């Protein structure tokens, strides 16, 4: 990604400075999640972080730079998570069980990330970041397309990336919807998304049997704080 200006004035080398930077980002995520980018202020972030306003400006030029850093770190964590969410042992499980487990884990991880909550709370103020989000989704789709082909051998190579792209966009959109709900309503949305994806992928499954109905004891997604 390229930006007209760097998101940070400097990346601290000393441990104490790095810890202060992390406190600022954690505080900013909380403020952005509560107020949105438009109503958040550097003063509010400094107060939440328990530090001086000067400390914020030492690391970041303005609140937009802090927000941009949170935005980028969320996607970095998401990419790292996706590389670890499926293990070799998981691939031996029934395909529909695997799909539901992976989707549940993705929802839980994303909705529990303070940086994600900060981003979605400010979506109406961040139109310029939509392009970056789309680029990230394309990168994620390209990275998991080979895995999809491994789990679904009936999926033609030519359709692998389009199918993966559709799945990434569906989950991305429904995560935003789920983030605005709580409790049983959120869990129902996640479950419906899992069922939707399972039905969509059923024709490409390694066997012709219909997917089993999910058990009543479904994994619950983490509730946002």
C-alpha positions in Angstrom: 0.0 0.0 0.0 1.1 3.5 -0.6 0.0 6.7 1.1 0.6 10.3 0.4 2.0 10.7 3.9 3.4 8.1 6.3 0.9 6.9 8.9 3.4 7.3 11.7 6.1 9.9 12.4 8.5 7.2 13.6 8.5 3.5 14.6 9.9 3.4 18.1 12.9 1.1 18.8 13.0 1.2 22.6 10.7 -1.2 24.5 9.2 1.6 26.6 8.3 3.6 23.5 6.8 0.6 21.8 4.7 -0.1 24.8 3.5 3.5 24.9 2.6 3.3 21.2 0.6 0.1 21.8 -1.3 1.8 24.7 -2.1 4.7 22.4 -3.4 2.3 19.7 -5.5 0.4 22.2 -7.0 3.6 23.6 -7.6 4.9 20.1 -9.5 1.7 19.2 -11.7 2.2 22.2 -12.4 5.8 21.4 -13.0 5.2 17.7 -15.4 2.3 18.5 -17.4 4.4 20.9 -17.4 7.8 19.0 -16.4 7.0 15.4 -13.6 8.8 13.6 -15.6 11.9 13.0 -16.2 12.7 16.7 -13.0 11.3 18.2 -10.3 13.7 19.2 -6.6 13.5 20.0 -7.4 14.8 23.5 -9.9 12.0 24.1 -7.4 9.4 22.9 -4.6 10.8 25.1 -7.0 10.8 28.1 -8.0 7.1 27.4 -4.3 6.2 27.1 -3.3 8.0 30.3 -0.7 9.9 28.5 0.0 13.5 27.3 -1.2 14.9 24.0 2.5 15.4 23.1 3.1 11.7 23.3 0.4 11.1 20.6 2.0 13.7 18.3 5.4 12.2 18.9 4.2 9.0 17.1 1.3 10.1 14.9 0.6 13.3 13.0 -3.2 13.2 13.6 -6.1 11.0 14.5 -6.4 9.9 10.9 -2.9 8.5 11.0 -3.8 6.6 14.2 -6.9 5.2 12.5 -4.9 4.2 9.4 -2.5 2.3 11.5 -5.3 0.4 13.3 -6.8 -0.3 9.9 -3.6 -1.8 8.5 -2.8 -3.7 11.7 -6.2 -5.3 11.6 -5.6 -6.7 8.1 -2.1 -7.8 9.1 -3.5 -9.8 12.0 -6.3 -11.2 9.8 -3.9 -12.5 7.2 -1.7 -14.1 9.9 -4.8 -15.7 11.5 -6.0 -17.1 8.2 -2.7 -18.9 7.6 -3.1 -20.7 10.9 -6.8 -21.3 11.2 -6.8 -24.6 9.2 -4.4 -27.3 10.2 -3.5 -30.6 8.5 -5.6 -32.4 11.1 -8.6 -30.2 10.2 -8.5 -31.3 6.6 -9.4 -34.8 7.6 -12.7 -33.6 9.1 -16.0 -33.7 7.1 -16.0 -30.8 4.7 -19.1 -29.1 6.1 -17.9 -29.4 9.7 -14.6 -27.8 8.5 -16.4 -24.9 6.8 -18.6 -24.2 9.8 -15.7 -24.3 12.2 -13.5 -22.0 10.1 -16.3 -19.5 9.5 -17.1 -19.5 13.2 -13.4 -18.9 14.1 -13.2 -16.1 11.6 -16.2 -14.3 13.0 -15.0 -14.8 16.6 -11.5 -13.5 15.8 -12.7 -10.5 13.8 -15.5 -9.4 16.2 -13.2 -9.6 19.2 -10.5 -7.4 17.6 -10.6 -3.9 18.9 -9.1 -2.5 15.7 -11.9 -4.1 13.7 -14.6 -2.5 16.0 -12.8 0.8 15.6 -12.9 0.5 11.8 -16.5 -0.6 11.3 -17.7 2.1 13.8 -16.2 4.7 11.5 -17.1 3.3 8.1 -19.2 6.3 7.1 -16.1 8.5 7.5 -13.6 6.3 5.7 -14.7 6.0 2.1 -11.1 6.4 0.9 -10.2 3.1 2.8 -12.8 1.1 0.8 -10.3 0.7 -2.0 -7.7 -0.6 0.4 -10.2 -3.0 1.9 -11.1 -4.4 -1.5 -7.4 -4.9 -2.2 -7.0 -6.8 1.0 -10.0 -9.0 0.2 -8.5 -9.8 -3.2 -5.2 -10.8 -1.6 -7.0 -13.0 1.0 -9.1 -14.7 -1.8 -5.9 -15.4 -3.8 -4.1 -16.8 -0.7 -6.9 -19.3 0.2 -8.0 -20.3 -3.3 -5.5 -23.2 -3.3 -6.8 -24.5 0.0 -10.4 -24.4 -1.3 -9.3 -26.5 -4.3 -7.7 -29.0 -1.9 -10.9 -29.4 0.2 -13.2 -29.3 -2.9 -11.6 -31.3 -5.6 -14.7 -31.0 -7.8 -14.2 -27.3 -8.1 -12.8 -26.5 -11.5 -9.5 -24.6 -11.5 -11.0 -21.8 -13.6 -13.7 -21.2 -11.0 -11.6 -21.5 -7.9 -10.7 -17.8 -7.6 -14.2 -16.4 -8.4 -15.8 -18.8 -5.9 -13.2 -17.9 -3.2 -13.7 -14.2 -4.0 -17.4 -14.5 -3.5 -17.0 -16.3 -0.2 -14.5 -13.6 1.1 -16.9 -10.8 0.1 -19.9 -12.5 1.7 -18.1 -13.1 5.0 -16.6 -9.6 5.0 -20.0 -8.0 4.5 -21.8 -10.2 7.0 -19.1 -9.5 9.6 -20.0 -5.9 9.4 -23.7 -6.8 9.9 -22.9 -9.1 12.8 -20.8 -6.4 14.4 -23.9 -4.2 14.7 -25.9 -6.9 16.6 -25.4 -8.6 19.9 -26.2 -11.8 21.7 -28.6 -14.3 20.1 -29.2 -12.0 17.1 -25.5 -12.0 16.3 -25.2 -15.7 16.8 -28.2 -16.3 14.4 -26.6 -14.2 11.7 -23.3 -16.1 12.0 -25.2 -19.5 11.8 -27.1 -18.4 8.8 -23.9 -17.3 7.1 -22.4 -20.7 7.9 -25.4 -22.5 6.4 -25.4 -20.3 3.3 -21.7 -21.1 2.6 -22.2 -24.8 3.2 -25.1 -24.9 0.7 -23.2 -22.9 -1.8 -20.2 -25.2 -1.7 -22.2 -28.5 -1.6 -22.0 -29.1 -5.4 -18.2 -29.1 -5.2 -18.0 -31.4 -2.2 -15.8 -34.5 -2.4 -18.8 -36.7 -2.0 -22.3 -36.5 -3.4 -24.0 -36.7 0.0 -25.9 -33.7 1.2 -24.3 -31.8 4.0 -25.5 -32.8 7.5 -27.6 -30.4 9.5 -25.6 -28.5 12.0 -25.9 -29.8 15.6 -27.8 -27.7 18.1 -24.6 -27.2 20.1 -23.0 -24.7 17.7 -19.9 -22.8 18.7 -20.8 -19.4 19.9 -19.0 -16.4 18.6 -17.2 -14.0 21.0 -19.3 -11.0 22.0 -17.8 -7.6 21.5 -16.9 -5.8 24.7 
